[in-house]
Amino acid sequence: GKTIKGVGGGVCQVSTTLFRTAFFGGFPINERSAHAYRVSYYEQRPGGSIDPLLAGLDATVYFPLVDFKFTNDTPYWLLMETYFSAEGRSLTWKFYSTADGRSVTYETTGPTNVTPAPEPVIQENPELKEGEVKQVDWAADGAEVTVNRIVMRDGKIYFVDKFYTPYTPWRAVCEYGPGTKDVDKILKKKGLCQ
């Protein structure tokens, strides 16, 4: 129910990009776990707008407990290349192989059974200095998403699968250093935990 410090920093952006590439490439997904709560940038379109229909298409990894795995079930080699653009704020993952006639269509429910995020928590953190205020968690509504995928090959259904994702409602958390005065005013001025 809370975020804690750990080793990370962009790993899930890579696994989510790989998941989507394997998903739309029509490869069987052997292991995929979604994030506990909705992360808005996984629902972001290239122009920056948020598209809730992208919910349920994320994949998290956390060694050694949670992994992402897919199978190249074709008889051909698969070359994978990645490209990162800091300027474009994008990661591209490309698969190169011999086409075997498969195509992919999918349907999504989008977020259903939406549960509002709980009220924010404002708490003291002895590791912060007096007057220091920061947000450490961001609110996210809970929801359920089901994505159904149909993989066709040479005009016939090759396989069908379903990805069900239950997202937990998540509260915003702001922290302040001991002795900090007027915490509510500072939060409002900075637009934190609103």
Secondary structure by P-SEA (a helix, b strand, c coil): cccccccccaaaaaaaaaaaaaaaaccccccccccccccccccccccccccccccccbbbbcccccbbbbbccccbbbbbbbbbbccccbbbbbbbccccbbbbbbcccccccccccccbbbbbbccccccbbbbcbbbbbbbbbbbbbbbbccccccbbbbbbbbbcbbbbbbbbcccccaaaaaaaaacccc
